[in-house]
């Protein structure tokens, strides 16, 4: 007699064997004589139960093969690994509401489960679960930004893993520290000057911009990392803010009004083309050739000239220079027309006594006009505008 005994394994592998042999059916042929009791030996029964497929655990035989059981016909024994029960998240982790503080912070609350242990991992997006990095330690984050935290239950020997779940967590940036920027006290000097002090930014980069007013901040394209400068004497609207880094918010723009004051020219030296002119009886004019301040010659558009530039009579005249544009204040200088040379002679200084009054006659040959003759009876005192007449006594002119 002869009977075939077949062993089958479902949802897993035999404890021994590799590749296809690990799952292939195993057969044993028992032979004997009529009337013999055919039985399996212990070593003919394959070991099984330690190599389940994923999500399965140790199972059982449909009928347990035994060396004590008589085989009376072709027989099949099937070992089926049992399906693991699902592990269950009993308390789901929750995303924390976080703000940057410069330290590592746990991103979610801890979860709990039955049938296994909750594991966590950081992912790169919200759709693809990580393939590595799973741990029972709750993930942490330091920098502000968006984090994708995944969690799942890794089942114990009797439970299968749960599907991974993603939580989006954000660490919000914190406000940047306010910078202290002060306007500089400036006076025009013809060169570029920094309008404000340089601020120190906490959590970002200082940025500055020149605006059109103190009420409207400049547009995005106008901001720069360097302190604005100005040259001309006028009012400037300097705006500043802190451009936050990845962990800090931008500060609101602040305006500082700065004035470069006009430079006073009261100490300037004014040079004329002439300061002394001889009297000639005609109008004479002088011109300003230069105005120097702090040893620098000012451009002609830095001032306006006033006062008296034209004169005719002998005497002193004043030219005034008044600052404009980048300059203020005024200064002056004097010029003179010197008295002209007079050529005169007296006639009739000596006459014969005839009993009638006589005076002298003065003849002026230069200048031809612009003069007055004064007379006197005592030398050095000339308080008469007509020659005195005497029958006798000296007369001076």
C-alpha positions in Angstrom: 0.0 0.0 0.0 1.1 3.6 -0.6 -0.3 7.0 0.5 0.8 10.5 -0.2 0.8 13.1 2.6 0.8 16.8 1.4 1.7 19.8 3.6 0.6 23.2 2.5 1.4 26.7 4.0 -0.8 29.8 3.6 0.0 33.5 4.3 3.6 32.8 5.1 6.6 30.4 4.8 7.9 27.2 6.3 10.4 27.7 9.0 13.1 26.2 6.8 13.9 26.8 3.2 14.7 29.7 0.9 13.1 31.2 -2.1 10.3 29.2 -3.7 11.0 26.2 -1.5 10.0 28.3 1.5 6.4 28.3 0.4 6.1 25.2 -1.9 4.0 22.3 -0.9 5.9 19.5 0.8 5.0 15.8 0.2 5.8 12.6 2.0 5.0 9.1 0.5 4.3 6.4 3.0 4.5 2.7 1.8 3.8 -0.6 3.5 1.9 -3.9 3.2 -1.7 -4.6 3.5 -2.6 -4.5 7.2 0.3 -2.2 8.1 -0.5 1.0 10.1 1.3 3.8 8.2 2.3 6.8 10.3 4.4 9.9 9.9 7.6 10.3 11.7 8.2 13.5 13.6 11.0 14.6 11.2 8.6 14.3 8.3 6.3 17.0 9.7 7.6 20.4 8.5 8.3 23.1 11.1 6.1 26.2 10.6 4.8 29.2 12.4 7.7 31.6 12.7 7.7 33.2 9.2 4.4 34.9 8.6 3.9 37.3 5.7 3.4 41.0 6.6 0.2 41.7 8.5 0.0 38.0 9.5 1.0 36.2 12.7 1.4 32.6 13.8 -1.6 30.5 12.9 -2.6 26.8 13.0 -3.1 23.6 11.1 -6.5 22.8 9.9 -5.7 19.3 11.2 -2.7 18.9 13.4 -0.3 16.3 11.9 1.0 13.8 14.4 3.3 10.9 14.5 0.6 9.1 16.4 -2.0 9.4 13.7 -2.5 6.5 11.3 -2.6 7.5 7.6 -5.2 5.4 5.8 -5.6 7.5 2.6 -4.0 10.4 0.7 -4.0 13.2 3.2 -3.4 17.0 3.0 -2.5 19.2 6.0 -2.7 23.0 5.6 -1.0 25.5 8.0 -2.6 29.0 7.7 -1.0 32.0 9.3 -3.6 34.1 11.0 -4.2 37.8 9.9 -3.1 40.3 12.5 -5.7 42.5 14.0 -5.3 46.2 13.2 -3.6 48.3 15.7 -5.6 51.3 16.8 -4.7 54.9 17.6 -6.6 55.7 20.7 -5.5 59.3 21.0 -4.3 61.0 17.9 -1.4 63.4 18.1 -2.2 67.1 17.5 -0.2 69.9 15.9 1.0 72.4 18.4 0.7 76.2 17.9 4.2 77.4 18.0 6.2 80.6 17.7 9.9 80.8 17.1 11.9 81.1 20.3 15.4 80.1 19.2 15.1 76.6 20.7 14.0 73.2 19.5 10.3 72.6 20.2 8.2 69.5 20.0 6.0 69.9 17.0 3.0 67.7 18.1 1.5 66.2 21.2 2.1 62.5 21.9 -0.3 59.9 20.7 -1.4 56.6 22.2 -2.4 53.3 20.7 -3.5 49.8 21.4 -1.9 46.8 19.7 1.4 48.6 19.1 3.5 51.7 19.6 3.1 55.2 18.0 6.1 56.1 15.9 6.9 59.5 14.3 8.9 60.9 11.5 9.5 64.2 9.6 8.5 64.2 6.0 9.1 66.5 3.1 5.5 67.0 2.0 1.9 66.2 2.9 1.5 63.3 0.4 4.5 61.0 0.7 5.2 59.2 4.0 8.8 59.0 5.0 10.6 55.6 4.4 13.1 56.1 7.1 13.7 58.1 10.3 10.7 56.6 12.2 11.1 56.8 16.0 9.1 56.9 19.2 10.6 60.3 19.9 8.4 63.3 19.0 10.0 65.3 16.2 11.2 68.9 17.0 11.8 72.0 15.0 13.7 75.2 15.7 13.4 77.5 12.8 10.1 79.2 11.7 8.5 77.4 8.8 6.1 74.6 7.9 6.8 71.0 9.0 5.2 67.8 7.9 5.0 65.4 10.8 3.9 61.8 10.1 2.8 59.2 12.7 1.7 55.6 12.6 1.3 52.7 15.0 3.8 49.9 14.5 1.9 46.8 15.6 3.1 44.3 18.1 3.4 40.6 17.3 -0.3 40.2 17.1 -1.3 43.5 15.3 -0.5 45.1 12.0 0.8 48.6 11.5 -1.7 51.4 11.0 -1.5 53.6 7.9 0.7 56.7 8.3 -1.0 60.0 8.9 0.4 63.5 8.2 0.1 66.6 10.4 1.1 70.0 9.1 2.8 72.1 11.8 3.9 75.7 11.6 6.4 77.6 13.7 5.5 81.2 13.3 8.2 83.8 13.0 8.5 86.3 15.9 8.6 90.0 15.5 12.0 91.5 14.9 13.5 93.8 17.5 12.9 97.5 16.8 16.0 99.4 15.7 16.9 102.8 17.0 17.8 105.2 14.2 18.4 108.8 14.8 18.7 111.7 12.3 22.1 113.4 12.1 22.5 117.1 12.7 23.9 118.3 9.4 25.0 121.6 7.7 25.7 121.8 4.0 29.3 121.2 3.1 29.1 120.4 -0.6 29.6 116.7 0.0 27.5 113.6 0.5 26.6 113.1 4.2 24.9 110.2 5.9 21.4 111.4 6.9 20.8 109.0 9.9 22.8 106.9 12.3 23.1 103.2 11.3 20.7 101.0 13.2 21.3 97.5 14.6 18.8 94.9 13.6 17.8 92.1 15.9 16.6 89.1 13.8 17.0 90.6 10.4 18.7 93.2 8.2 18.4 97.0 8.5 16.9 98.6 5.3 16.5 102.2 4.4 14.8 104.3 1.8 14.3 107.9 0.9 10.6 108.8 0.6 8.6 111.7 -0.8 6.9 112.5 2.4 6.7 111.4 6.1 3.2 109.9 5.5 3.8 107.3 2.8 6.5 104.7 2.9 8.5 104.0 -0.3 7.8 101.1 -2.5 9.6 97.8 -2.3 12.1 98.5 -5.0 13.4 101.6 -3.2 14.8 99.9 -0.1 18.5 99.3 0.4 20.9 98.0 3.1 23.0 101.2 3.3 22.2 104.5 5.1 20.9 107.1 2.6 23.0 110.2 1.9 22.2 113.7 1.0 24.1 116.7 -0.4 21.9 119.7 -0.9 20.5 121.7 2.0 16.9 120.7 2.3 14.5 118.4 4.2 14.8 114.6 3.7 12.3 111.8 4.6 14.4 108.8 5.6 12.5 105.6 6.2 13.9 102.5 7.9 12.7 99.0 8.9 14.1 95.6 9.8 13.8 93.0 7.0 13.2 89.9 9.1 15.1 86.7 8.5 13.3 83.3 8.2 12.5 83.4 11.9 11.4 87.0 12.3 8.7 89.3 10.8 9.5 92.6 9.2 9.0 95.6 11.3 6.7 98.4 10.2 8.5 101.2 8.3 9.4 104.3 10.4 10.2 107.8 9.1 12.8 110.1 10.4 12.8 113.7 9.1 16.3 115.0 8.6 17.3 118.5 7.4 20.7 119.5 6.0 20.8 123.1 7.1 22.0 125.9 4.8 25.5 127.1 5.4 25.9 130.6 6.8 28.1 132.8 4.6 28.4 135.7 7.0 32.1 134.9 7.4 32.7 134.8 3.6 35.3 137.0 2.0 34.0 139.0 -0.9 36.4 140.1 -3.6 35.6 143.0 -6.0 37.4 143.7 -9.3 38.0 147.3 -7.9 37.8 148.7 -4.4 39.2 152.2 -5.1 38.3 154.3 -8.1 39.3 157.9 -8.8 36.5 160.3 -9.3 35.9 161.0 -13.0 32.5 162.7 -12.9 30.8 159.6 -14.6 29.0 156.5 -13.3 31.5 153.8 -12.3 30.6 150.1 -11.6 32.3 147.4 -9.7 31.8 143.6 -10.0 32.0 140.7 -7.5 34.8 138.4 -8.8 34.7 135.8 -6.0 33.1 134.8 -2.7 35.2 132.5 -0.6 34.1 130.6 2.5 36.3 128.2 4.4 38.9 128.7 1.7 36.5 127.5 -1.0 35.2 129.6 -3.8 31.5 129.5 -3.9 29.7 129.1 -7.3 27.9 132.1 -8.6 24.5 130.4 -8.1 25.2 130.1 -4.4 24.5 133.8 -3.7 22.9 136.9 -5.0 24.6 140.3 -5.2 22.9 143.5 -3.9 23.8 146.8 -2.4 25.5 149.5 -4.5 27.5 148.4 -7.5 27.4 151.7 -9.4 28.5 155.1 -8.1 29.3 158.5 -9.4 30.1 160.8 -6.5 33.2 160.4 -4.4 32.5 158.4 -1.3 32.1 154.9 0.1 29.7 152.3 -1.2 28.6 148.9 0.1 28.2 145.7 -1.9 26.0 143.1 -0.2 26.2 139.3 -0.9 23.2 137.2 0.3 23.3 133.3 0.4 20.7 131.3 -1.6 20.1 127.7 -2.3 22.5 125.8 -0.1 23.6 129.0 1.7 22.0 131.5 4.0 23.0 134.7 5.8 24.8 137.7 4.2 28.0 139.6 4.2 29.2 142.8 2.6 32.3 144.7 1.5 33.0 148.3 0.7 34.4 150.2 -2.2 35.1 153.9 -2.7 35.4 156.6 -5.3 38.3 158.8 -4.3 37.9 162.6 -4.6 39.2 164.0 -7.9 42.1 166.5 -8.2 41.1 170.2 -8.3 43.0 172.7 -10.3 42.1 176.3 -9.5 43.6 179.8 -9.4 42.6 183.1 -7.8 42.6 186.4 -9.7 42.2 189.9 -8.6 44.1 189.2 -5.4 45.7 192.6 -5.5 43.9 195.7 -6.6 44.6 199.5 -6.2 42.6 201.2 -3.6 39.8 203.1 -5.1 37.5 203.5 -2.2 35.1 200.7 -3.4 34.8 197.0 -2.1 36.7 194.3 -4.0 36.7 190.5 -3.8 38.7 187.8 -5.6 37.8 185.7 -8.6 38.5 181.9 -8.5 39.0 180.1 -11.8 38.6 176.3 -11.7 40.2 174.5 -14.7 39.6 170.9 -13.4 37.1 169.4 -12.9 34.7 171.3 -15.2 31.7 170.6 -12.9 30.8 168.9 -9.7 32.4 171.3 -7.3 31.6 174.2 -5.0 33.9 177.1 -4.1 34.1 178.1 -0.4 35.7 181.3 0.8 36.9 182.5 4.1 38.6 185.6 5.7 40.7 183.5 8.0 43.1 180.8 6.7 41.7 177.4 7.4 38.1 178.5 7.8 36.0 178.5 4.6 32.4 179.0 5.5 31.3 181.4 2.8 30.0 180.5 -0.7 30.7 183.9 -2.1 33.9 186.0 -2.1 33.7 188.7 0.6 34.2 192.2 -0.5 36.4 194.7 1.4 37.8 198.1 0.9 40.9 196.7 2.5 41.7 193.4 4.3 43.0 190.1 3.0 40.7 187.5 1.5 41.4 183.7 1.3 39.9 181.2 -1.0 
